[in-house]
Amino acid sequence: MIKPLGDRVVLQVEAEPEQSVGGIYIASNAQEKSVKGVVVAVSEQSIGDLTAPQAVKVGDEVIFDKYAGSELSVDGQDYLVLHEKDLVAIV
């Protein structure tokens, strides 16, 4: 499994097929980038000997900035690694 460092969070972003008003499915490369994901890993922040708690935990569904993070593929699964500050809200 991926273990993020610093203040980073790993998300699994699930893109749902987007359908137009007329019922036509839009190609994945023409869809807007998703802004929702599920937290799958959280880093352990430490400042000296102290460990600072993260605002999110594994399993939280979150909303994040549209173009934040770096995409990553591990064992055929796509993930997004981003800084905790790029998270907007917990759903």
Backbone atoms as SQL, in Angstrom:
CREATE TABLE atoms (id INTEGER PRIMARY KEY, chain TEXT, resi INTEGER, resn TEXT, atom TEXT, x REAL, y REAL, z REAL);
INSERT INTO atoms VALUES
  (1, 'A', 1, 'MET', 'N', 0.837, -1.193, 0.000),
  (2, 'A', 1, 'MET', 'CA', 0.000, 0.000, 0.000),
  (3, 'A', 1, 'MET', 'C', 0.877, 1.251, 0.000),
  (4, 'A', 2, 'ILE', 'N', 0.336, 2.317, -0.426),
  (5, 'A', 2, 'ILE', 'CA', 1.039, 3.592, -0.507),
  (6, 'A', 2, 'ILE', 'C', 1.024, 4.247, 0.869),
  (7, 'A', 3, 'LYS', 'N', 2.182, 4.748, 1.296),
  (8, 'A', 3, 'LYS', 'CA', 2.270, 5.462, 2.567),
  (9, 'A', 3, 'LYS', 'C', 2.708, 6.891, 2.261),
  (10, 'A', 4, 'PRO', 'N', 1.789, 7.860, 2.343),
  (11, 'A', 4, 'PRO', 'CA', 2.144, 9.245, 2.025),
  (12, 'A', 4, 'PRO', 'C', 3.040, 9.860, 3.099),
  (13, 'A', 5, 'LEU', 'N', 3.832, 10.827, 2.692),
  (14, 'A', 5, 'LEU', 'CA', 4.738, 11.519, 3.608),
  (15, 'A', 5, 'LEU', 'C', 4.309, 12.972, 3.772),
  (16, 'A', 6, 'GLY', 'N', 4.814, 13.616, 4.816),
  (17, 'A', 6, 'GLY', 'CA', 4.498, 15.027, 5.059),
  (18, 'A', 6, 'GLY', 'C', 3.035, 15.211, 5.395),
  (19, 'A', 7, 'ASP', 'N', 2.404, 16.156, 4.730),
  (20, 'A', 7, 'ASP', 'CA', 0.984, 16.436, 4.999),
  (21, 'A', 7, 'ASP', 'C', 0.110, 15.917, 3.852),
  (22, 'A', 8, 'ARG', 'N', 0.527, 14.822, 3.230),
  (23, 'A', 8, 'ARG', 'CA', -0.185, 14.329, 2.045),
  (24, 'A', 8, 'ARG', 'C', -1.251, 13.293, 2.391),
  (25, 'A', 9, 'VAL', 'N', -2.201, 13.168, 1.472),
  (26, 'A', 9, 'VAL', 'CA', -3.318, 12.246, 1.592),
  (27, 'A', 9, 'VAL', 'C', -3.438, 11.506, 0.260),
  (28, 'A', 10, 'VAL', 'N', -3.772, 10.225, 0.300),
  (29, 'A', 10, 'VAL', 'CA', -3.992, 9.441, -0.912),
  (30, 'A', 10, 'VAL', 'C', -5.492, 9.202, -1.056),
  (31, 'A', 11, 'LEU', 'N', -6.025, 9.529, -2.228),
  (32, 'A', 11, 'LEU', 'CA', -7.452, 9.371, -2.501),
  (33, 'A', 11, 'LEU', 'C', -7.670, 8.388, -3.631),
  (34, 'A', 12, 'GLN', 'N', -8.795, 7.698, -3.560),
  (35, 'A', 12, 'GLN', 'CA', -9.254, 6.893, -4.683),
  (36, 'A', 12, 'GLN', 'C', -10.393, 7.681, -5.304),
  (37, 'A', 13, 'VAL', 'N', -10.196, 8.099, -6.543),
  (38, 'A', 13, 'VAL', 'CA', -11.180, 8.927, -7.232),
  (39, 'A', 13, 'VAL', 'C', -11.971, 8.030, -8.171),
  (40, 'A', 14, 'GLU', 'N', -13.274, 8.017, -7.979),
  (41, 'A', 14, 'GLU', 'CA', -14.127, 7.197, -8.834),
  (42, 'A', 14, 'GLU', 'C', -14.874, 8.095, -9.794),
  (43, 'A', 15, 'ALA', 'N', -14.588, 7.928, -11.071),
  (44, 'A', 15, 'ALA', 'CA', -15.272, 8.721, -12.094),
  (45, 'A', 15, 'ALA', 'C', -16.502, 7.958, -12.566),
  (46, 'A', 16, 'GLU', 'N', -17.642, 8.597, -12.474),
  (47, 'A', 16, 'GLU', 'CA', -18.879, 8.001, -12.949),
  (48, 'A', 16, 'GLU', 'C', -19.083, 8.401, -14.398),
  (49, 'A', 17, 'PRO', 'N', -19.628, 7.500, -15.220),
  (50, 'A', 17, 'PRO', 'CA', -19.880, 7.884, -16.603),
  (51, 'A', 17, 'PRO', 'C', -20.852, 9.052, -16.647),
  (52, 'A', 18, 'GLU', 'N', -20.485, 10.074, -17.383),
  (53, 'A', 18, 'GLU', 'CA', -21.300, 11.280, -17.460),
  (54, 'A', 18, 'GLU', 'C', -22.239, 11.163, -18.658),
  (55, 'A', 19, 'GLN', 'N', -23.513, 11.484, -18.422),
  (56, 'A', 19, 'GLN', 'CA', -24.520, 11.377, -19.467),
  (57, 'A', 19, 'GLN', 'C', -25.070, 12.764, -19.769),
  (58, 'A', 20, 'SER', 'N', -25.226, 13.058, -21.050),
  (59, 'A', 20, 'SER', 'CA', -25.770, 14.359, -21.438),
  (60, 'A', 20, 'SER', 'C', -27.283, 14.372, -21.244),
  (61, 'A', 21, 'VAL', 'N', -27.887, 15.535, -21.397),
  (62, 'A', 21, 'VAL', 'CA', -29.325, 15.690, -21.247),
  (63, 'A', 21, 'VAL', 'C', -30.074, 14.791, -22.227),
  (64, 'A', 22, 'GLY', 'N', -29.546, 14.603, -23.413),
  (65, 'A', 22, 'GLY', 'CA', -30.187, 13.780, -24.430),
  (66, 'A', 22, 'GLY', 'C', -29.973, 12.291, -24.240),
  (67, 'A', 23, 'GLY', 'N', -29.226, 11.883, -23.212),
  (68, 'A', 23, 'GLY', 'CA', -29.013, 10.470, -22.927),
  (69, 'A', 23, 'GLY', 'C', -27.747, 9.894, -23.536),
  (70, 'A', 24, 'ILE', 'N', -26.936, 10.714, -24.183),
  (71, 'A', 24, 'ILE', 'CA', -25.695, 10.242, -24.807),
  (72, 'A', 24, 'ILE', 'C', -24.582, 10.268, -23.758),
  (73, 'A', 25, 'TYR', 'N', -23.810, 9.171, -23.681),
  (74, 'A', 25, 'TYR', 'CA', -22.688, 9.129, -22.741),
  (75, 'A', 25, 'TYR', 'C', -21.508, 9.899, -23.317),
  (76, 'A', 26, 'ILE', 'N', -20.865, 10.698, -22.464),
  (77, 'A', 26, 'ILE', 'CA', -19.743, 11.530, -22.883),
  (78, 'A', 26, 'ILE', 'C', -18.448, 10.748, -22.684),
  (79, 'A', 27, 'ALA', 'N', -17.562, 10.785, -23.653),
  (80, 'A', 27, 'ALA', 'CA', -16.279, 10.078, -23.570),
  (81, 'A', 27, 'ALA', 'C', -15.499, 10.546, -22.353),
  (82, 'A', 28, 'SER', 'N', -14.737, 9.637, -21.730),
  (83, 'A', 28, 'SER', 'CA', -14.018, 9.964, -20.497),
  (84, 'A', 28, 'SER', 'C', -13.026, 11.105, -20.682),
  (85, 'A', 29, 'ASN', 'N', -12.416, 11.221, -21.857),
  (86, 'A', 29, 'ASN', 'CA', -11.447, 12.305, -22.070),
  (87, 'A', 29, 'ASN', 'C', -12.124, 13.659, -22.276),
  (88, 'A', 30, 'ALA', 'N', -13.443, 13.682, -22.468),
  (89, 'A', 30, 'ALA', 'CA', -14.169, 14.938, -22.649),
  (90, 'A', 30, 'ALA', 'C', -14.902, 15.367, -21.376),
  (91, 'A', 31, 'GLN', 'N', -14.908, 14.499, -20.361),
  (92, 'A', 31, 'GLN', 'CA', -15.595, 14.822, -19.114),
  (93, 'A', 31, 'GLN', 'C', -14.765, 15.758, -18.260),
  (94, 'A', 32, 'GLU', 'N', -15.462, 16.452, -17.362),
  (95, 'A', 32, 'GLU', 'CA', -14.750, 17.307, -16.416),
  (96, 'A', 32, 'GLU', 'C', -14.082, 16.430, -15.366),
  (97, 'A', 33, 'LYS', 'N', -12.981, 16.911, -14.825),
  (98, 'A', 33, 'LYS', 'CA', -12.255, 16.181, -13.810),
  (99, 'A', 33, 'LYS', 'C', -13.081, 16.120, -12.525),
  (100, 'A', 34, 'SER', 'N', -13.103, 14.949, -11.892),
  (101, 'A', 34, 'SER', 'CA', -13.862, 14.757, -10.661),
  (102, 'A', 34, 'SER', 'C', -13.250, 15.563, -9.519),
  (103, 'A', 35, 'VAL', 'N', -14.064, 15.942, -8.563),
  (104, 'A', 35, 'VAL', 'CA', -13.575, 16.680, -7.401),
  (105, 'A', 35, 'VAL', 'C', -13.940, 15.956, -6.106),
  (106, 'A', 36, 'LYS', 'N', -14.337, 14.688, -6.207),
  (107, 'A', 36, 'LYS', 'CA', -14.720, 13.892, -5.052),
  (108, 'A', 36, 'LYS', 'C', -13.885, 12.635, -4.992),
  (109, 'A', 37, 'GLY', 'N', -13.549, 12.204, -3.780),
  (110, 'A', 37, 'GLY', 'CA', -12.786, 10.975, -3.634),
  (111, 'A', 37, 'GLY', 'C', -12.915, 10.420, -2.234),
  (112, 'A', 38, 'VAL', 'N', -12.391, 9.202, -2.051),
  (113, 'A', 38, 'VAL', 'CA', -12.401, 8.534, -0.758),
  (114, 'A', 38, 'VAL', 'C', -10.960, 8.413, -0.284),
  (115, 'A', 39, 'VAL', 'N', -10.697, 8.779, 0.966),
  (116, 'A', 39, 'VAL', 'CA', -9.356, 8.727, 1.545),
  (117, 'A', 39, 'VAL', 'C', -8.974, 7.258, 1.775),
  (118, 'A', 40, 'VAL', 'N', -7.825, 6.841, 1.214),
  (119, 'A', 40, 'VAL', 'CA', -7.344, 5.474, 1.410),
  (120, 'A', 40, 'VAL', 'C', -6.069, 5.415, 2.250),
  (121, 'A', 41, 'ALA', 'N', -5.371, 6.542, 2.396),
  (122, 'A', 41, 'ALA', 'CA', -4.167, 6.591, 3.231),
  (123, 'A', 41, 'ALA', 'C', -3.913, 8.029, 3.664),
  (124, 'A', 42, 'VAL', 'N', -3.431, 8.181, 4.895),
  (125, 'A', 42, 'VAL', 'CA', -3.139, 9.498, 5.462),
  (126, 'A', 42, 'VAL', 'C', -1.745, 9.445, 6.071),
  (127, 'A', 43, 'SER', 'N', -0.960, 10.497, 5.861),
  (128, 'A', 43, 'SER', 'CA', 0.393, 10.535, 6.427),
  (129, 'A', 43, 'SER', 'C', 0.335, 10.806, 7.917),
  (130, 'A', 44, 'GLU', 'N', 1.433, 10.500, 8.569),
  (131, 'A', 44, 'GLU', 'CA', 1.575, 10.822, 9.992),
  (132, 'A', 44, 'GLU', 'C', 2.489, 12.025, 10.093),
  (133, 'A', 45, 'GLN', 'N', 1.900, 13.187, 10.336),
  (134, 'A', 45, 'GLN', 'CA', 2.699, 14.404, 10.448),
  (135, 'A', 45, 'GLN', 'C', 3.412, 14.404, 11.787),
  (136, 'A', 46, 'SER', 'N', 4.682, 14.788, 11.769),
  (137, 'A', 46, 'SER', 'CA', 5.397, 14.918, 13.034),
  (138, 'A', 46, 'SER', 'C', 6.208, 16.198, 13.030),
  (139, 'A', 47, 'ILE', 'N', 6.176, 16.866, 14.166),
  (140, 'A', 47, 'ILE', 'CA', 6.939, 18.088, 14.362),
  (141, 'A', 47, 'ILE', 'C', 7.846, 17.806, 15.556),
  (142, 'A', 48, 'GLY', 'N', 9.087, 17.472, 15.264),
  (143, 'A', 48, 'GLY', 'CA', 9.985, 17.059, 16.336),
  (144, 'A', 48, 'GLY', 'C', 9.517, 15.726, 16.896),
  (145, 'A', 49, 'ASP', 'N', 9.229, 15.689, 18.195),
  (146, 'A', 49, 'ASP', 'CA', 8.756, 14.463, 18.846),
  (147, 'A', 49, 'ASP', 'C', 7.239, 14.396, 18.911),
  (148, 'A', 50, 'LEU', 'N', 6.542, 15.441, 18.442),
  (149, 'A', 50, 'LEU', 'CA', 5.087, 15.480, 18.515),
  (150, 'A', 50, 'LEU', 'C', 4.461, 15.008, 17.205),
  (151, 'A', 51, 'THR', 'N', 3.331, 14.331, 17.315),
  (152, 'A', 51, 'THR', 'CA', 2.592, 13.902, 16.136),
  (153, 'A', 51, 'THR', 'C', 1.327, 14.735, 16.048),
  (154, 'A', 52, 'ALA', 'N', 1.142, 15.416, 14.919),
  (155, 'A', 52, 'ALA', 'CA', -0.027, 16.277, 14.725),
  (156, 'A', 52, 'ALA', 'C', -1.151, 15.474, 14.066),
  (157, 'A', 53, 'PRO', 'N', -2.368, 15.586, 14.568),
  (158, 'A', 53, 'PRO', 'CA', -3.487, 14.852, 13.961),
  (159, 'A', 53, 'PRO', 'C', -3.878, 15.445, 12.616),
  (160, 'A', 54, 'GLN', 'N', -4.305, 14.595, 11.703),
  (161, 'A', 54, 'GLN', 'CA', -4.796, 15.039, 10.407),
  (162, 'A', 54, 'GLN', 'C', -6.282, 15.370, 10.538),
  (163, 'A', 55, 'ALA', 'N', -6.785, 16.185, 9.637),
  (164, 'A', 55, 'ALA', 'CA', -8.196, 16.564, 9.643),
  (165, 'A', 55, 'ALA', 'C', -9.083, 15.462, 9.075),
  (166, 'A', 56, 'VAL', 'N', -8.489, 14.532, 8.312),
  (167, 'A', 56, 'VAL', 'CA', -9.268, 13.453, 7.710),
  (168, 'A', 56, 'VAL', 'C', -8.719, 12.104, 8.150),
  (169, 'A', 57, 'LYS', 'N', -9.547, 11.078, 7.965),
  (170, 'A', 57, 'LYS', 'CA', -9.108, 9.722, 8.283),
  (171, 'A', 57, 'LYS', 'C', -9.468, 8.801, 7.124),
  (172, 'A', 58, 'VAL', 'N', -8.901, 7.612, 7.103),
  (173, 'A', 58, 'VAL', 'CA', -9.174, 6.650, 6.046),
  (174, 'A', 58, 'VAL', 'C', -10.675, 6.345, 6.017),
  (175, 'A', 59, 'GLY', 'N', -11.242, 6.365, 4.815),
  (176, 'A', 59, 'GLY', 'CA', -12.666, 6.091, 4.642),
  (177, 'A', 59, 'GLY', 'C', -13.519, 7.330, 4.476),
  (178, 'A', 60, 'ASP', 'N', -12.978, 8.510, 4.807),
  (179, 'A', 60, 'ASP', 'CA', -13.726, 9.761, 4.636),
  (180, 'A', 60, 'ASP', 'C', -13.926, 10.058, 3.157),
  (181, 'A', 61, 'GLU', 'N', -15.124, 10.519, 2.799),
  (182, 'A', 61, 'GLU', 'CA', -15.380, 10.980, 1.436),
  (183, 'A', 61, 'GLU', 'C', -15.138, 12.481, 1.439),
  (184, 'A', 62, 'VAL', 'N', -14.286, 12.961, 0.541),
  (185, 'A', 62, 'VAL', 'CA', -13.869, 14.361, 0.557),
  (186, 'A', 62, 'VAL', 'C', -14.047, 15.031, -0.802),
  (187, 'A', 63, 'ILE', 'N', -14.094, 16.348, -0.764),
  (188, 'A', 63, 'ILE', 'CA', -14.090, 17.178, -1.961),
  (189, 'A', 63, 'ILE', 'C', -12.745, 17.897, -1.973),
  (190, 'A', 64, 'PHE', 'N', -12.115, 17.966, -3.148),
  (191, 'A', 64, 'PHE', 'CA', -10.791, 18.586, -3.244),
  (192, 'A', 64, 'PHE', 'C', -10.744, 19.558, -4.411),
  (193, 'A', 65, 'ASP', 'N', -9.711, 20.402, -4.426),
  (194, 'A', 65, 'ASP', 'CA', -9.513, 21.351, -5.518),
  (195, 'A', 65, 'ASP', 'C', -9.408, 20.605, -6.842),
  (196, 'A', 66, 'LYS', 'N', -9.982, 21.185, -7.872),
  (197, 'A', 66, 'LYS', 'CA', -10.132, 20.517, -9.165),
  (198, 'A', 66, 'LYS', 'C', -8.828, 20.010, -9.784),
  (199, 'A', 67, 'TYR', 'N', -7.774, 20.793, -9.768),
  (200, 'A', 67, 'TYR', 'CA', -6.536, 20.378, -10.421),
  (201, 'A', 67, 'TYR', 'C', -5.415, 20.088, -9.426),
  (202, 'A', 68, 'ALA', 'N', -5.770, 19.673, -8.227),
  (203, 'A', 68, 'ALA', 'CA', -4.785, 19.409, -7.183),
  (204, 'A', 68, 'ALA', 'C', -4.214, 17.998, -7.317),
  (205, 'A', 69, 'GLY', 'N', -3.016, 17.817, -6.800),
  (206, 'A', 69, 'GLY', 'CA', -2.439, 16.494, -6.649),
  (207, 'A', 69, 'GLY', 'C', -1.762, 15.908, -7.868),
  (208, 'A', 70, 'SER', 'N', -1.228, 14.712, -7.634),
  (209, 'A', 70, 'SER', 'CA', -0.536, 13.950, -8.675),
  (210, 'A', 70, 'SER', 'C', -1.227, 12.606, -8.831),
  (211, 'A', 71, 'GLU', 'N', -1.532, 12.249, -10.077),
  (212, 'A', 71, 'GLU', 'CA', -2.166, 10.967, -10.328),
  (213, 'A', 71, 'GLU', 'C', -1.120, 9.861, -10.278),
  (214, 'A', 72, 'LEU', 'N', -1.542, 8.692, -9.792),
  (215, 'A', 72, 'LEU', 'CA', -0.638, 7.582, -9.580),
  (216, 'A', 72, 'LEU', 'C', -1.409, 6.287, -9.812),
  (217, 'A', 73, 'SER', 'N', -0.767, 5.299, -10.416),
  (218, 'A', 73, 'SER', 'CA', -1.405, 4.002, -10.639),
  (219, 'A', 73, 'SER', 'C', -0.560, 2.924, -9.982),
  (220, 'A', 74, 'VAL', 'N', -1.192, 2.126, -9.096),
  (221, 'A', 74, 'VAL', 'CA', -0.505, 1.041, -8.405),
  (222, 'A', 74, 'VAL', 'C', -1.353, -0.212, -8.539),
  (223, 'A', 75, 'ASP', 'N', -0.768, -1.277, -9.055),
  (224, 'A', 75, 'ASP', 'CA', -1.469, -2.552, -9.250),
  (225, 'A', 75, 'ASP', 'C', -2.773, -2.379, -10.023),
  (226, 'A', 76, 'GLY', 'N', -2.767, -1.521, -11.030),
  (227, 'A', 76, 'GLY', 'CA', -3.939, -1.321, -11.868),
  (228, 'A', 76, 'GLY', 'C', -5.002, -0.421, -11.268),
  (229, 'A', 77, 'GLN', 'N', -4.777, 0.094, -10.082),
  (230, 'A', 77, 'GLN', 'CA', -5.739, 0.985, -9.419),
  (231, 'A', 77, 'GLN', 'C', -5.204, 2.418, -9.482),
  (232, 'A', 78, 'ASP', 'N', -6.069, 3.371, -9.826),
  (233, 'A', 78, 'ASP', 'CA', -5.670, 4.774, -9.919),
  (234, 'A', 78, 'ASP', 'C', -5.903, 5.494, -8.607),
  (235, 'A', 79, 'TYR', 'N', -4.921, 6.303, -8.203),
  (236, 'A', 79, 'TYR', 'CA', -4.989, 7.080, -6.971),
  (237, 'A', 79, 'TYR', 'C', -4.601, 8.520, -7.268),
  (238, 'A', 80, 'LEU', 'N', -4.896, 9.384, -6.322),
  (239, 'A', 80, 'LEU', 'CA', -4.497, 10.782, -6.393),
  (240, 'A', 80, 'LEU', 'C', -3.811, 11.117, -5.080),
  (241, 'A', 81, 'VAL', 'N', -2.594, 11.639, -5.143),
  (242, 'A', 81, 'VAL', 'CA', -1.839, 12.036, -3.950),
  (243, 'A', 81, 'VAL', 'C', -1.823, 13.551, -3.909),
  (244, 'A', 82, 'LEU', 'N', -2.326, 14.128, -2.809),
  (245, 'A', 82, 'LEU', 'CA', -2.361, 15.577, -2.709),
  (246, 'A', 82, 'LEU', 'C', -2.103, 16.033, -1.286),
  (247, 'A', 83, 'HIS', 'N', -1.804, 17.310, -1.138),
  (248, 'A', 83, 'HIS', 'CA', -1.588, 17.897, 0.184),
  (249, 'A', 83, 'HIS', 'C', -2.919, 18.048, 0.894),
  (250, 'A', 84, 'GLU', 'N', -2.894, 17.926, 2.193),
  (251, 'A', 84, 'GLU', 'CA', -4.117, 18.065, 2.987),
  (252, 'A', 84, 'GLU', 'C', -4.760, 19.435, 2.778),
  (253, 'A', 85, 'LYS', 'N', -3.964, 20.463, 2.528),
  (254, 'A', 85, 'LYS', 'CA', -4.497, 21.813, 2.328),
  (255, 'A', 85, 'LYS', 'C', -5.343, 21.932, 1.064),
  (256, 'A', 86, 'ASP', 'N', -5.191, 20.967, 0.123),
  (257, 'A', 86, 'ASP', 'CA', -5.989, 20.980, -1.110),
  (258, 'A', 86, 'ASP', 'C', -7.365, 20.368, -0.927),
  (259, 'A', 87, 'LEU', 'N', -7.617, 19.803, 0.255),
  (260, 'A', 87, 'LEU', 'CA', -8.956, 19.276, 0.561),
  (261, 'A', 87, 'LEU', 'C', -9.861, 20.439, 0.930),
  (262, 'A', 88, 'VAL', 'N', -11.076, 20.431, 0.410),
  (263, 'A', 88, 'VAL', 'CA', -12.021, 21.519, 0.642),
  (264, 'A', 88, 'VAL', 'C', -13.018, 21.169, 1.737),
  (265, 'A', 89, 'ALA', 'N', -13.530, 19.910, 1.726),
  (266, 'A', 89, 'ALA', 'CA', -14.551, 19.530, 2.697),
  (267, 'A', 89, 'ALA', 'C', -14.640, 18.026, 2.828),
  (268, 'A', 90, 'ILE', 'N', -15.179, 17.576, 3.955),
  (269, 'A', 90, 'ILE', 'CA', -15.527, 16.190, 4.171),
  (270, 'A', 90, 'ILE', 'C', -17.025, 16.078, 3.927),
  (271, 'A', 91, 'VAL', 'N', -17.433, 15.112, 3.102),
  (272, 'A', 91, 'VAL', 'CA', -18.849, 14.963, 2.759),
  (273, 'A', 91, 'VAL', 'C', -19.525, 14.113, 3.827);
